[in-house]
């Protein structure tokens, strides 16, 4: 039935497909049979894809019989040419999906009872997730725990918007259970955002207390006798396929004092090593460092008994590993603390139990975020946080890091368990090749504003961004220097930010020096301009930019004296200037993200 397919999606929030029908075959079938056959073929293809590459039914466009996809003499579809040829079709496909229904409501829900509303929500969620309605019997359970992701959340939100008006784009992230959705939809008064934030802070405070109470029983006071034992350094590292993690792994393997690195990697066991190689190659790192027995990829299954290993393997690793660096974490500013607890905090707690030994526990390092301490004051010291969740920024990501910092400080202070927190700020592309992930907020802003809209927001903010290679080098230096030290609360917190602070205007100057032409405008105008162009790659983060600019918050200064004393390399990190910014643009151009013309 399907003759050719052009799969599109670069620069968009999700994947789409243009389908050319085999006319000789399809002529014998009716329209409904053709559509059904195409969607079956797409479903089969989805089984081989990762969840973020899945093609949803709404994102499939079957071309009219009179239309075809451009292809080479050998029959290969010319994807970019196809996207240009059907530009209007593709843009409408994404606009209809991302913005949802903008017409009159399909269903009158004005007289619905709470039970009818819940029934509608269950039916809609079951249809989107392809589950039986019985899977939603517990109305207090998050739909994200049942398989909803950022892509299918758009689908479900659009389904809800067919029956209820004024359903915001982030509705499901704010109200992730059937019960909370029902309450929000039936509330005559719109939910007070300030009250939602206050509730989240209370939940975070209670969750931190819960983990501390658990730790009181789970971790006896340890003995520190590292000077006597002096084991060789064996590291267990998570997050090595990410940007910061890949550079940390590179630097660990270049350090002769490190005997071995075990990398916890998500995915099929047969793909784990190749994922490390791909992470290195995509960042122009020397992948030959991975070609020896000093590095071993292990499946990351922190929620399973014995971390997914056999009991014997678990005990062997527990005896061998001396340092744990937990770099892996979900980065989704929409998710709430409840979701982060299940996805990140609870698994990390299991990793801490693995790292604990009655005598000489492993040295545990945790990549935290400056967002966990941003509300502490105008200048943040390299000290543990007070037990007050309001020092964290009002989002689940920051709340999750706060909970872990509180827990780690308790273990260090009360249980003699040496735990270290590296609070990381904004990490930018590396200083050599300028590799910076194109899906992050600032690369999207630079290209959206400097290259497409020719407008950049005027911001009153200091810039303490640190190049990823220097951030990793500093973290590894801290790991190595602390590897034989006893638990010490006073020397357990480090700030991975650039000690050399520049202004936002300096960043704009670097952009202009590289040929980008733009006006500086108020943030509100910038967001308004962005909102009118859903083909702009930054459109996917519009609600994030809107919230960030609406709640203008002067970021504090994070002190770095102690960190620079321990890891002097941090003080050598370059600031964003025309030379470094040119490297970013060159990389983005090489991957098709930036077109200087």
JOFEN-V301693 format. One record per residue. N is the residue number from 0. PSI is psi in whole degrees, -180 to 180 (* if undefined). OMEGA is omega as a letter, one per 30 degrees, with the letter a starting at -180 (none if undefined). Layout:
n:N psi:PSI omega:OMEGA
n:N psi:PSI omega:OMEGA
This chain:
n:0 psi:-43 omega:a
n:1 psi:124 omega:l
n:2 psi:-51 omega:a
n:3 psi:155 omega:a
n:4 psi:137 omega:l
n:5 psi:112 omega:l
n:6 psi:123 omega:a
n:7 psi:165 omega:l
n:8 psi:-13 omega:a
n:9 psi:125 omega:a
n:10 psi:-2 omega:l
n:11 psi:169 omega:a
n:12 psi:-22 omega:a
n:13 psi:174 omega:a
n:14 psi:145 omega:l
n:15 psi:170 omega:a
n:16 psi:134 omega:l
n:17 psi:128 omega:a
n:18 psi:126 omega:l
n:19 psi:126 omega:a
n:20 psi:145 omega:l
n:21 psi:101 omega:a
n:22 psi:-41 omega:a
n:23 psi:-34 omega:a
n:24 psi:-43 omega:a
n:25 psi:-19 omega:a
n:26 psi:-20 omega:a
n:27 psi:3 omega:a
n:28 psi:156 omega:l
n:29 psi:167 omega:a
n:30 psi:-44 omega:a
n:31 psi:-37 omega:l
n:32 psi:-38 omega:l
n:33 psi:-48 omega:a
n:34 psi:-44 omega:a
n:35 psi:-43 omega:a
n:36 psi:-41 omega:l
n:37 psi:-46 omega:a
n:38 psi:-32 omega:l
n:39 psi:-41 omega:l
n:40 psi:-40 omega:l
n:41 psi:-41 omega:l
n:42 psi:-42 omega:l
n:43 psi:-41 omega:l
n:44 psi:-36 omega:a
n:45 psi:-29 omega:a
n:46 psi:-23 omega:a
n:47 psi:-2 omega:a
n:48 psi:157 omega:l
n:49 psi:161 omega:a
n:50 psi:-36 omega:a
n:51 psi:-10 omega:l
n:52 psi:1 omega:a
n:53 psi:140 omega:l
n:54 psi:116 omega:l
n:55 psi:154 omega:a
n:56 psi:-37 omega:a
n:57 psi:-16 omega:a
n:58 psi:17 omega:l
n:59 psi:126 omega:l
n:60 psi:114 omega:l
n:61 psi:120 omega:a
n:62 psi:149 omega:l
n:63 psi:155 omega:a
n:64 psi:-28 omega:a
n:65 psi:-7 omega:a
n:66 psi:154 omega:l
n:67 psi:164 omega:l
n:68 psi:138 omega:l
n:69 psi:139 omega:a
n:70 psi:163 omega:l
n:71 psi:175 omega:l
n:72 psi:-28 omega:a
n:73 psi:1 omega:l
n:74 psi:8 omega:l
n:75 psi:130 omega:a
n:76 psi:134 omega:l
n:77 psi:93 omega:a
n:78 psi:-49 omega:a
n:79 psi:-39 omega:l
n:80 psi:-38 omega:l
n:81 psi:-42 omega:l
n:82 psi:-39 omega:l
n:83 psi:-40 omega:a
n:84 psi:-38 omega:a
n:85 psi:36 omega:a
n:86 psi:-48 omega:a
n:87 psi:-39 omega:l
n:88 psi:-46 omega:a
n:89 psi:-44 omega:a
n:90 psi:-40 omega:l
n:91 psi:-37 omega:l
n:92 psi:-49 omega:a
n:93 psi:-39 omega:a
n:94 psi:-46 omega:a
n:95 psi:-37 omega:a
n:96 psi:-49 omega:a
n:97 psi:-34 omega:a
n:98 psi:-20 omega:l
n:99 psi:-174 omega:a
n:100 psi:133 omega:l
n:101 psi:20 omega:a
n:102 psi:-173 omega:l
n:103 psi:155 omega:a
n:104 psi:139 omega:l
n:105 psi:-28 omega:a
n:106 psi:139 omega:l
n:107 psi:107 omega:a
n:108 psi:7 omega:a
n:109 psi:-27 omega:a
n:110 psi:12 omega:a
n:111 psi:142 omega:l
n:112 psi:166 omega:l
n:113 psi:-37 omega:a
n:114 psi:-40 omega:l
n:115 psi:-39 omega:l
n:116 psi:-45 omega:l
n:117 psi:-40 omega:l
n:118 psi:-44 omega:l
n:119 psi:-43 omega:a
n:120 psi:-42 omega:l
n:121 psi:-46 omega:l
n:122 psi:-44 omega:a
n:123 psi:-46 omega:a
n:124 psi:-41 omega:l
n:125 psi:-39 omega:l
n:126 psi:-44 omega:a
n:127 psi:-43 omega:a
n:128 psi:-5 omega:l
n:129 psi:46 omega:l
n:130 psi:163 omega:l
n:131 psi:154 omega:a
n:132 psi:-25 omega:l
n:133 psi:-20 omega:l
n:134 psi:-16 omega:a
n:135 psi:23 omega:a
n:136 psi:-34 omega:l
n:137 psi:101 omega:a
n:138 psi:-5 omega:l
n:139 psi:2 omega:a
n:140 psi:138 omega:a
n:141 psi:135 omega:l
n:142 psi:-20 omega:l
n:143 psi:-30 omega:l
n:144 psi:-18 omega:l
n:145 psi:4 omega:l
n:146 psi:-4 omega:l
n:147 psi:140 omega:l
n:148 psi:-176 omega:a
n:149 psi:-27 omega:a
n:150 psi:-51 omega:a
n:151 psi:-18 omega:l
n:152 psi:-36 omega:l
n:153 psi:-43 omega:l
n:154 psi:-49 omega:a
n:155 psi:-40 omega:l
n:156 psi:-41 omega:l
n:157 psi:-37 omega:l
n:158 psi:-41 omega:l
n:159 psi:-38 omega:a
n:160 psi:-11 omega:l
n:161 psi:-17 omega:a
n:162 psi:-21 omega:a
n:163 psi:139 omega:l
n:164 psi:162 omega:l
n:165 psi:47 omega:l
n:166 psi:110 omega:a
n:167 psi:161 omega:a
n:168 psi:-33 omega:a
n:169 psi:20 omega:a
n:170 psi:-47 omega:a
n:171 psi:-27 omega:l
n:172 psi:-32 omega:l
n:173 psi:-30 omega:a
n:174 psi:79 omega:a
n:175 psi:-2 omega:l
n:176 psi:160 omega:l
n:177 psi:-42 omega:a
n:178 psi:-46 omega:a
n:179 psi:-32 omega:l
n:180 psi:-47 omega:a
n:181 psi:-47 omega:a
n:182 psi:-42 omega:a
n:183 psi:-40 omega:a
n:184 psi:-33 omega:a
n:185 psi:-6 omega:a
n:186 psi:125 omega:l
n:187 psi:-36 omega:l
n:188 psi:132 omega:l
n:189 psi:145 omega:a
n:190 psi:133 omega:l
n:191 psi:117 omega:a
n:192 psi:-36 omega:a
n:193 psi:-37 omega:l
n:194 psi:-37 omega:l
n:195 psi:-45 omega:l
n:196 psi:-44 omega:a
n:197 psi:-42 omega:l
n:198 psi:-43 omega:l
n:199 psi:-40 omega:l
n:200 psi:-42 omega:l
n:201 psi:-42 omega:l
n:202 psi:-41 omega:a
n:203 psi:-44 omega:l
n:204 psi:-46 omega:a
n:205 psi:-38 omega:a
n:206 psi:-42 omega:l
n:207 psi:-43 omega:l
n:208 psi:-39 omega:l
n:209 psi:-44 omega:a
n:210 psi:-37 omega:l
n:211 psi:-42 omega:l
n:212 psi:-41 omega:l
n:213 psi:-41 omega:a
n:214 psi:-28 omega:l
n:215 psi:-37 omega:a
n:216 psi:-33 omega:a
n:217 psi:-21 omega:a
n:218 psi:101 omega:l
n:219 psi:161 omega:l
n:220 psi:129 omega:a
n:221 psi:161 omega:l
n:222 psi:136 omega:l
n:223 psi:108 omega:l
n:224 psi:47 omega:a
n:225 psi:-33 omega:a
n:226 psi:-29 omega:a
n:227 psi:-44 omega:a
n:228 psi:-51 omega:l
n:229 psi:65 omega:l
n:230 psi:158 omega:l
n:231 psi:151 omega:a
n:232 psi:118 omega:l
n:233 psi:122 omega:a
n:234 psi:138 omega:l
n:235 psi:120 omega:a
n:236 psi:130 omega:l
n:237 psi:158 omega:l
n:238 psi:20 omega:a
n:239 psi:-12 omega:l
n:240 psi:-6 omega:l
n:241 psi:176 omega:a
n:242 psi:-58 omega:a
n:243 psi:-43 omega:a
n:244 psi:-38 omega:l
n:245 psi:-41 omega:l
n:246 psi:-35 omega:l
n:247 psi:-45 omega:l
n:248 psi:-45 omega:l
n:249 psi:-47 omega:a
n:250 psi:-34 omega:l
n:251 psi:-41 omega:a
n:252 psi:-23 omega:l
n:253 psi:-10 omega:a
n:254 psi:115 omega:a
n:255 psi:-20 omega:a
n:256 psi:-10 omega:l
n:257 psi:117 omega:a
n:258 psi:-43 omega:a
n:259 psi:152 omega:l
n:260 psi:121 omega:l
n:261 psi:124 omega:a
n:262 psi:121 omega:l
n:263 psi:118 omega:a
n:264 psi:137 omega:l
n:265 psi:152 omega:l
n:266 psi:-177 omega:l
n:267 psi:143 omega:a
n:268 psi:-34 omega:a
n:269 psi:-17 omega:a
n:270 psi:-6 omega:a
n:271 psi:-50 omega:a
n:272 psi:-42 omega:a
n:273 psi:-29 omega:l
n:274 psi:-37 omega:l
n:275 psi:-45 omega:l
n:276 psi:-45 omega:l
n:277 psi:-40 omega:l
n:278 psi:-39 omega:l
n:279 psi:-50 omega:a
n:280 psi:-38 omega:a
n:281 psi:-18 omega:l
n:282 psi:13 omega:l
n:283 psi:35 omega:l
n:284 psi:158 omega:a
n:285 psi:100 omega:a
n:286 psi:-11 omega:l
n:287 psi:-20 omega:l
n:288 psi:-23 omega:a
n:289 psi:-7 omega:a
n:290 psi:48 omega:l
n:291 psi:173 omega:a
n:292 psi:11 omega:l
n:293 psi:-11 omega:l
n:294 psi:137 omega:l
n:295 psi:130 omega:l
n:296 psi:128 omega:l
n:297 psi:149 omega:l
n:298 psi:139 omega:l
n:299 psi:105 omega:a
n:300 psi:61 omega:a
n:301 psi:-17 omega:a
n:302 psi:-9 omega:a
n:303 psi:157 omega:l
n:304 psi:140 omega:a
n:305 psi:30 omega:l
n:306 psi:26 omega:l
n:307 psi:0 omega:l
n:308 psi:169 omega:l
n:309 psi:161 omega:l
n:310 psi:-39 omega:a
n:311 psi:-44 omega:l
n:312 psi:-41 omega:l
n:313 psi:-48 omega:a
n:314 psi:-36 omega:l
n:315 psi:-45 omega:l
n:316 psi:-39 omega:a
n:317 psi:-33 omega:l
n:318 psi:-34 omega:a
n:319 psi:-43 omega:a
n:320 psi:138 omega:l
n:321 psi:-23 omega:a
n:322 psi:134 omega:l
n:323 psi:130 omega:l
n:324 psi:112 omega:a
n:325 psi:101 omega:a
n:326 psi:-20 omega:a
n:327 psi:133 omega:l
n:328 psi:147 omega:l
n:329 psi:129 omega:l
n:330 psi:93 omega:l
n:331 psi:106 omega:a
n:332 psi:-9 omega:l
n:333 psi:-28 omega:a
n:334 psi:148 omega:a
n:335 psi:172 omega:a
n:336 psi:-34 omega:l
n:337 psi:-45 omega:a
n:338 psi:-42 omega:l
n:339 psi:-33 omega:l
n:340 psi:-49 omega:a
n:341 psi:-41 omega:a
n:342 psi:-30 omega:a
n:343 psi:-50 omega:a
n:344 psi:-49 omega:l
n:345 psi:-44 omega:l
n:346 psi:-38 omega:l
n:347 psi:-37 omega:l
n:348 psi:-39 omega:l
n:349 psi:-38 omega:l
n:350 psi:-37 omega:l
n:351 psi:-39 omega:l
n:352 psi:-35 omega:l
n:353 psi:-41 omega:a
n:354 psi:-16 omega:a
n:355 psi:136 omega:l
n:356 psi:146 omega:a
n:357 psi:-37 omega:l
n:358 psi:127 omega:l
n:359 psi:69 omega:l
n:360 psi:160 omega:l
n:361 psi:151 omega:l
n:362 psi:118 omega:a
n:363 psi:128 omega:l
n:364 psi:138 omega:a
n:365 psi:126 omega:l
n:366 psi:104 omega:l
n:367 psi:-166 omega:a
n:368 psi:147 omega:l
n:369 psi:-21 omega:a
n:370 psi:-20 omega:l
n:371 psi:-14 omega:a
n:372 psi:7 omega:a
n:373 psi:-22 omega:a
n:374 psi:13 omega:a
n:375 psi:-22 omega:a
n:376 psi:-179 omega:a
n:377 psi:-22 omega:l
n:378 psi:128 omega:a
n:379 psi:123 omega:l
n:380 psi:161 omega:l
n:381 psi:68 omega:a
n:382 psi:161 omega:l
n:383 psi:154 omega:l
n:384 psi:150 omega:l
n:385 psi:158 omega:a
n:386 psi:69 omega:a
n:387 psi:107 omega:a
n:388 psi:-18 omega:a
n:389 psi:-5 omega:l
n:390 psi:-14 omega:l
n:391 psi:154 omega:l
n:392 psi:153 omega:a
n:393 psi:66 omega:l
n:394 psi:152 omega:a
n:395 psi:-38 omega:l
n:396 psi:-51 omega:l
n:397 psi:-39 omega:l
n:398 psi:-40 omega:a
n:399 psi:-38 omega:l
n:400 psi:-37 omega:l
n:401 psi:-49 omega:a
n:402 psi:-45 omega:a
n:403 psi:-38 omega:l
n:404 psi:-44 omega:l
n:405 psi:-45 omega:a
n:406 psi:-46 omega:a
n:407 psi:-38 omega:l
n:408 psi:-40 omega:l
n:409 psi:-46 omega:a
n:410 psi:-39 omega:l
n:411 psi:-47 omega:a
n:412 psi:-44 omega:a
n:413 psi:-24 omega:a
n:414 psi:4 omega:l
n:415 psi:31 omega:a
n:416 psi:110 omega:a
n:417 psi:102 omega:a
n:418 psi:139 omega:a
n:419 psi:140 omega:l
n:420 psi:123 omega:l
n:421 psi:104 omega:l
n:422 psi:112 omega:a
n:423 psi:134 omega:l
n:424 psi:-152 omega:l
n:425 psi:119 omega:l
n:426 psi:130 omega:l
n:427 psi:-179 omega:a
n:428 psi:158 omega:a
n:429 psi:159 omega:a
n:430 psi:-15 omega:a
n:431 psi:-50 omega:a
n:432 psi:-8 omega:l
n:433 psi:26 omega:a
n:434 psi:113 omega:a
n:435 psi:125 omega:a
n:436 psi:125 omega:a
n:437 psi:-8 omega:a
n:438 psi:-1 omega:a
n:439 psi:161 omega:a
n:440 psi:-41 omega:a
n:441 psi:-44 omega:l
n:442 psi:-41 omega:l
n:443 psi:-41 omega:l
n:444 psi:-42 omega:a
n:445 psi:-45 omega:a
n:446 psi:-42 omega:l
n:447 psi:-47 omega:a
n:448 psi:-48 omega:a
n:449 psi:-25 omega:a
n:450 psi:-32 omega:a
n:451 psi:-51 omega:a
n:452 psi:-23 omega:a
n:453 psi:38 omega:l
n:454 psi:137 omega:l
n:455 psi:144 omega:a
n:456 psi:144 omega:l
n:457 psi:115 omega:a
n:458 psi:140 omega:l
n:459 psi:80 omega:a
n:460 psi:146 omega:l
n:461 psi:153 omega:a
n:462 psi:110 omega:l
n:463 psi:34 omega:a
n:464 psi:145 omega:a
n:465 psi:136 omega:l
n:466 psi:141 omega:a
n:467 psi:-34 omega:a
n:468 psi:-35 omega:l
n:469 psi:-36 omega:l
n:470 psi:-46 omega:a
n:471 psi:-43 omega:a
n:472 psi:-40 omega:l
n:473 psi:-43 omega:a
n:474 psi:-43 omega:l
n:475 psi:-39 omega:l
n:476 psi:-41 omega:l
n:477 psi:-43 omega:l
n:478 psi:-45 omega:a
n:479 psi:-45 omega:a
n:480 psi:-25 omega:a
n:481 psi:1 omega:a
n:482 psi:-19 omega:l
n:483 psi:9 omega:a
n:484 psi:152 omega:l
n:485 psi:165 omega:l
n:486 psi:132 omega:a
n:487 psi:101 omega:a
n:488 psi:-36 omega:a
n:489 psi:-17 omega:a
n:490 psi:48 omega:a
n:491 psi:-5 omega:a
n:492 psi:131 omega:l
n:493 psi:148 omega:a
n:494 psi:116 omega:a
n:495 psi:76 omega:l
n:496 psi:166 omega:a
n:497 psi:120 omega:l
n:498 psi:-22 omega:l
n:499 psi:104 omega:a
n:500 psi:135 omega:l
n:501 psi:-178 omega:a
n:502 psi:167 omega:l
n:503 psi:-36 omega:l
n:504 psi:-33 omega:l
n:505 psi:-38 omega:l
n:506 psi:-44 omega:l
n:507 psi:-36 omega:l
n:508 psi:-42 omega:l
n:509 psi:-37 omega:l
n:510 psi:-48 omega:a
n:511 psi:-35 omega:l
n:512 psi:-19 omega:l
n:513 psi:22 omega:l
n:514 psi:5 omega:l
n:515 psi:130 omega:a
n:516 psi:125 omega:a
n:517 psi:158 omega:l
n:518 psi:152 omega:l
n:519 psi:131 omega:a
n:520 psi:167 omega:l
n:521 psi:145 omega:l
n:522 psi:-38 omega:a
n:523 psi:-39 omega:l
n:524 psi:-38 omega:a
n:525 psi:-46 omega:l
n:526 psi:-39 omega:a
n:527 psi:-42 omega:l
n:528 psi:-43 omega:l
n:529 psi:-39 omega:a
n:530 psi:-19 omega:a
n:531 psi:-1 omega:a
n:532 psi:91 omega:a
n:533 psi:-2 omega:l
n:534 psi:-11 omega:l
n:535 psi:130 omega:a
n:536 psi:-25 omega:a
n:537 psi:-8 omega:a
n:538 psi:-33 omega:a
n:539 psi:-24 omega:a
n:540 psi:18 omega:a
n:541 psi:-44 omega:a
n:542 psi:-33 omega:l
n:543 psi:-47 omega:l
n:544 psi:-42 omega:a
n:545 psi:-48 omega:l
n:546 psi:-41 omega:a
n:547 psi:-44 omega:a
n:548 psi:-31 omega:a
n:549 psi:-42 omega:a
n:550 psi:67 omega:a
n:551 psi:128 omega:a
n:552 psi:120 omega:l
n:553 psi:111 omega:a
n:554 psi:142 omega:a
n:555 psi:-179 omega:l
n:556 psi:132 omega:l
n:557 psi:119 omega:a
n:558 psi:148 omega:a
n:559 psi:9 omega:a
n:560 psi:-50 omega:a
n:561 psi:-41 omega:a
n:562 psi:-44 omega:a
n:563 psi:-30 omega:l
n:564 psi:-39 omega:a
n:565 psi:-37 omega:a
n:566 psi:81 omega:a
n:567 psi:-23 omega:a
n:568 psi:-28 omega:a
n:569 psi:-38 omega:a
n:570 psi:-11 omega:a
n:571 psi:-1 omega:a
n:572 psi:131 omega:l
n:573 psi:155 omega:l
n:574 psi:166 omega:a
n:575 psi:112 omega:l
n:576 psi:178 omega:a
n:577 psi:-35 omega:a
n:578 psi:-47 omega:a
n:579 psi:-40 omega:a
n:580 psi:-33 omega:l
n:581 psi:-36 omega:l
n:582 psi:-38 omega:l
n:583 psi:-49 omega:a
n:584 psi:-40 omega:l
n:585 psi:-44 omega:l
n:586 psi:-47 omega:a
n:587 psi:-35 omega:l
n:588 psi:-39 omega:a
n:589 psi:-26 omega:l
n:590 psi:9 omega:l
n:591 psi:15 omega:a
n:592 psi:-24 omega:a
n:593 psi:132 omega:l
n:594 psi:106 omega:a
n:595 psi:-17 omega:a
n:596 psi:* omega:none
